[in-house]
């Protein structure tokens, strides 16, 4: 499998924010889905708008990766298909109407939109991505290529966690873990117009720090638990993200809705030899810019089995290829990088894990800053 597009959406613009207003130059997108999803037999539960508004100059829209068909270079880490036994692939467990409805409602409730605004002169561009609450204390799982923007607070970058349908400003968050392996191996991506990747190491965790409004923080956040076991080929799933490829620039503040899709695991891949590390999810409205960090939940038991990382980004969405790294891969890689179980990060008091990560911010930022335009 070749490197494909990171699909956090980037606007190659310098944004100035006045009293919470978003510049009309912001470039983003949306694919709307009704709150009621009742037909699990449908692979796609919503239809996208299949055109980018002509009022937005093409040069102002930069995706985070290229279409696979345009990149013939070998993957940074070759991803090989998982070999199955001679008796065939494992039989996927069956989802019921009730389990589809429950998984979709839980995942949608835990979904967040992540907007990061980069000021003029920062050398950075603004980005919209997705994330999922994976702990009721307020811990969010997203991609490293989204989370890296939280390292630039001292360069004037401001990130906001948005929730709801449509998405509205809700919280402010701080990083508690961004894979240093991803930063080291992809440090030049932040300065590229269309960076590509395989999804390897592409995960980060954020913690809610305070409210972005006058409302108090909830005692518990809606969340979905990370799966403990690998998902199998053919398993029925629910995908949710804040897709951001088809809205006009002025619509992002008031008209960014969740995209929710029913589907199944089309293929499985590994970064190693036999572990299930990457899921191929086929084409759907979720295969669009802004979906990076979105969630993939099992329609059988509702557990979060993967987080969206890359996709091809051109053509009709049903012809694209969407990929996600698995919860089992994230757990194993976090343990390898830190020497600790991910459960330790998720169960420790937030103030402790926030404080522990603070000394790591400056060194990671320095790696990225070295690649910014001077």
C-alpha positions in Angstrom: 0.0 0.0 0.0 1.5 3.4 -1.0 1.4 6.5 1.0 -1.9 8.3 0.8 -3.2 11.7 1.8 -3.5 13.0 5.3 -7.0 14.4 5.4 -7.0 17.1 8.0 -8.0 20.0 5.8 -5.5 22.9 5.6 -6.3 26.4 4.4 -3.2 28.1 3.1 -4.3 31.3 4.6 -3.3 33.6 7.5 -6.4 34.0 9.6 -7.2 36.9 11.9 -9.8 36.3 14.5 -11.9 39.1 16.0 -14.2 38.4 18.9 -14.5 34.7 17.9 -15.5 35.5 14.3 -14.0 33.3 11.6 -12.5 35.0 8.5 -14.5 34.5 5.4 -11.3 33.2 3.8 -11.4 30.0 5.8 -11.7 27.0 3.5 -13.5 23.9 4.7 -16.3 21.4 4.0 -19.2 19.3 5.2 -21.4 16.3 4.3 -24.6 16.4 6.2 -26.3 13.3 7.7 -29.6 13.2 9.4 -29.6 12.5 13.2 -31.7 9.4 12.6 -29.8 6.6 10.9 -31.9 3.5 10.6 -30.7 1.5 7.6 -27.5 -0.5 8.5 -27.8 -2.4 5.2 -26.7 0.8 3.4 -22.9 1.1 3.1 -23.2 4.8 2.9 -25.8 6.7 5.1 -25.3 10.1 3.5 -24.6 11.7 0.2 -21.9 14.3 -0.3 -21.9 17.5 -2.4 -19.7 16.4 -5.3 -18.1 19.8 -6.1 -15.9 22.3 -4.5 -17.3 25.9 -4.7 -15.9 27.7 -7.7 -15.5 30.8 -5.6 -12.6 29.4 -3.8 -9.3 29.6 -5.8 -7.7 26.2 -6.1 -4.4 27.6 -4.8 -6.0 28.5 -1.4 -7.0 24.9 -0.7 -4.2 22.5 0.2 -4.8 19.0 1.3 -2.5 17.1 3.6 -1.7 14.4 1.1 -1.8 13.4 -2.6 -4.0 10.9 -4.4 -2.4 7.5 -4.3 -2.5 7.2 -8.1 -0.3 10.3 -8.3 2.4 8.8 -5.9 4.2 5.8 -7.2 6.9 5.8 -4.6 7.1 3.0 -2.2 5.6 3.5 1.2 7.8 4.7 4.0 7.0 1.4 5.8 5.6 -1.2 3.4 2.2 -2.3 4.5 1.6 -5.9 3.6 -1.8 -7.6 3.6 -2.5 -9.9 6.6 -2.3 -13.5 5.6 -5.2 -15.6 6.6 -5.5 -19.4 7.1 -6.3 -21.8 4.4 -9.8 -22.0 5.7 -10.3 -18.3 4.8 -10.6 -15.1 6.8 -12.2 -14.9 10.2 -16.0 -14.7 10.2 -17.1 -11.2 11.3 -19.6 -11.1 14.1 -23.1 -10.0 13.3 -24.5 -6.6 14.1 -28.2 -6.0 14.9 -30.3 -2.9 14.1 -30.1 -2.0 17.8 -26.3 -2.4 17.9 -25.9 -0.2 14.8 -28.1 2.5 16.3 -26.3 2.3 19.7 -22.8 2.4 18.1 -23.7 5.4 15.9 -25.3 7.4 18.7 -22.4 6.8 21.1 -19.7 7.6 18.5 -21.5 10.7 17.2 -21.8 11.9 20.8 -18.1 11.5 21.4 -17.0 13.1 18.1 -15.3 16.5 18.0 -14.1 19.0 15.4 -10.7 20.4 15.9 -10.0 23.9 14.5 -6.6 25.4 14.7 -6.0 29.0 13.5 -2.5 30.1 12.4 -1.8 33.8 12.3 0.0 35.7 9.5 3.7 35.3 9.8 3.7 32.1 11.8 4.8 30.0 8.8 1.8 27.7 9.5 -1.6 27.2 7.9 -4.9 26.8 9.6 -6.4 23.3 9.8 -9.7 21.5 10.5 -9.7 17.9 11.7 -11.6 15.5 13.8 -11.2 13.6 17.1 -13.0 11.3 19.5 -13.4 11.4 23.3 -12.0 8.1 24.5 -12.3 8.8 28.3 -15.1 10.5 30.2 -12.5 12.7 32.0 -12.0 14.6 28.7 -9.3 12.8 26.8 -9.5 13.0 23.0 -7.8 10.7 20.5 -6.8 12.3 17.2 -3.9 12.1 14.6 -0.4 13.4 15.2 -0.7 15.4 12.1 -3.6 17.3 13.8 -2.2 17.3 17.3 1.1 18.8 16.2 -0.6 22.2 15.9 -1.1 22.3 19.6 2.7 22.5 19.9 2.7 26.0 18.4 0.8 28.0 21.0 3.8 30.3 21.5 3.6 31.1 17.7 0.1 32.4 18.1 -1.7 29.2 16.9 -5.0 28.9 18.6 -6.9 25.5 18.6 -10.5 25.0 19.6 -12.5 21.9 20.3 -16.0 22.1 18.7 -18.9 19.7 19.3 -22.5 19.3 18.1 -24.5 19.5 14.9 -23.6 22.0 13.6 -20.2 22.2 15.4 -19.8 25.1 17.8 -16.9 26.2 20.0 -17.0 24.2 23.2 -13.6 23.6 24.8 -9.9 24.4 24.9 -7.5 21.5 25.0 -3.8 20.8 25.6 -1.7 17.9 24.3 -0.8 15.0 26.7 0.8 12.8 24.1 1.9 13.2 20.5 3.9 10.3 19.0 7.5 11.5 18.9 8.2 8.9 16.3 5.7 10.5 14.0 7.2 14.0 14.6 10.7 12.7 13.8 9.8 10.9 10.7 7.3 13.4 9.3 8.8 16.7 10.5 8.9 18.1 6.9 5.2 17.4 6.3 4.0 20.6 8.1 5.6 22.7 5.4 4.3 20.7 2.5 1.3 21.5 0.4 0.2 17.9 0.0 2.1 15.6 2.5 1.6 11.9 2.3 1.9 9.1 4.8 1.0 5.5 5.7 -0.6 6.3 9.0 2.3 4.8 11.0 2.8 6.5 14.4 0.0 9.0 13.4 -1.8 9.3 16.8 -2.0 11.9 19.5 -4.0 12.5 22.7 -5.4 15.8 23.9 -7.0 16.7 27.3 -9.7 19.3 27.9 -8.3 22.1 29.9 -11.2 24.6 30.1 -14.5 25.7 28.5 -14.4 27.9 25.4 -17.7 29.5 26.5 -19.2 30.8 29.7 -20.6 27.3 30.5 -18.9 25.1 33.1 -17.2 21.9 32.0 -19.3 18.8 32.3 -18.5 16.4 35.1 -18.2 13.6 32.5 -17.7 13.8 28.7 -19.5 11.6 26.3 -16.9 9.0 25.2 -16.4 5.7 23.5 -13.9 3.1 24.9 -10.9 2.1 22.8 -11.2 -1.6 21.7 -9.0 -4.1 23.6 -8.8 -6.7 20.8 -8.0 -6.4 17.1 -10.9 -6.1 14.7 -11.4 -8.7 12.0 -12.0 -8.6 8.2 -15.6 -8.0 7.3 -16.7 -6.6 10.7 -19.6 -4.2 10.4 -18.6 -0.7 11.5 -19.8 2.9 12.0 -17.6 5.7 10.8 -18.0 9.3 12.1 -16.0 12.5 11.3 -16.4 16.2 10.6 -15.6 15.9 6.8 -14.5 19.3 5.5 -14.2 19.3 1.8 -17.4 20.7 0.3 -18.4 23.8 2.3 -17.8 27.4 1.1 -15.3 29.3 3.2 -18.0 31.3 5.0 -19.9 28.2 6.2 -17.5 26.6 8.5 -18.6 28.3 11.6 -22.3 27.7 11.2 -22.7 24.8 8.9 -20.2 22.0 9.7 -22.1 18.8 10.5 -20.9 15.3 11.4 -20.7 12.8 8.7 -21.9 9.3 9.8 -21.4 6.2 7.6 -22.2 2.5 7.9 -19.9 0.1 6.3 -17.5 -2.9 7.0 -13.8 -3.6 7.1 -12.8 -4.1 3.5 -9.1 -5.2 4.1 -6.5 -5.4 6.8 -2.8 -4.5 6.7 0.2 -4.6 9.0 3.3 -2.5 9.7 5.1 -5.6 11.0 4.4 -9.2 10.1 1.0 -10.3 11.4 -0.5 -7.6 13.6 -3.7 -5.9 12.4 -2.5 -2.3 12.2 -4.4 -0.6 9.3 -8.0 -1.0 8.2 -9.1 -0.2 4.6 -12.7 1.1 4.7 -13.4 1.7 1.0 -15.0 4.8 -0.4 -17.8 6.8 1.4 -18.6 10.4 2.3 -16.1 10.0 5.2 -13.3 9.8 2.6 -12.8 13.6 2.5 -10.6 16.3 3.9 -11.3 17.1 7.5 -12.0 13.5 8.5 -8.5 12.9 9.9 -8.9 11.8 13.5 -12.5 10.7 13.0 -13.6 7.4 14.7 -14.4 3.9 13.5 -16.5 1.9 15.9 -17.6 -1.7 15.8 -21.3 -2.0 15.0 -21.3 -5.1 17.1 -20.2 -3.9 20.5 -19.7 -0.1 19.9 -15.9 -0.1 20.9 -13.7 2.4 19.0 -11.6 0.1 16.8 -9.7 2.6 14.7 -9.0 6.3 14.0 -9.0 7.7 10.4 -5.6 8.7 9.1 -5.4 8.9 5.4 -7.4 8.8 2.2 -7.3 9.5 -1.5 -8.9 12.9 -1.9 -10.0 13.4 -5.5 -13.0 12.1 -7.5 -16.4 11.0 -6.1 -16.1 10.0 -2.5 -17.5 6.5 -3.2 -14.5 5.8 -5.4 -11.9 6.9 -2.9 -9.9 4.7 -0.4 -10.1 5.5 3.3 -7.7 4.1 5.8 -7.5 4.0 9.6 -5.0 2.8 12.2 -6.4 0.3 14.7 -6.8 0.7 18.4 -4.7 -2.4 18.9 -1.9 -0.7 16.9 -2.2 2.5 18.9 -2.0 0.6 22.2 1.0 -1.4 21.1 2.9 1.5 19.7 2.2 3.8 22.7 3.6 1.0 24.9 6.7 0.6 22.7 7.4 4.4 22.7 6.8 5.0 26.4 7.4 1.7 28.1 3.9 2.1 29.7 0.4 0.8 29.1 -2.0 3.2 27.4 -4.3 2.5 30.3 -1.9 4.3 32.6 -2.3 7.5 30.5 -6.1 7.1 30.5 -6.5 6.4 34.2 -4.0 8.9 35.8 -5.3 12.3 36.9 -5.4 14.8 34.1 -3.4 17.4 35.9 -0.5 14.8 36.2 -0.5 13.8 32.6 -0.7 17.4 31.4 2.2 18.4 33.6 4.3 15.4 32.4 4.0 16.4 28.8 4.8 20.1 29.2 8.6 19.5 29.1 8.3 17.5 25.9 6.5 20.3 24.0 9.5 22.5 23.3 11.8 19.8 21.9 9.0 18.5 19.6 8.2 22.0 18.5 11.9 22.6 17.7 11.9 19.6 15.4 8.9 21.0 13.4 10.0 24.6 13.5 13.3 23.7 11.8 11.2 22.9 8.7 9.1 26.0 8.6 9.8 28.8 6.0 12.2 31.4 7.4 
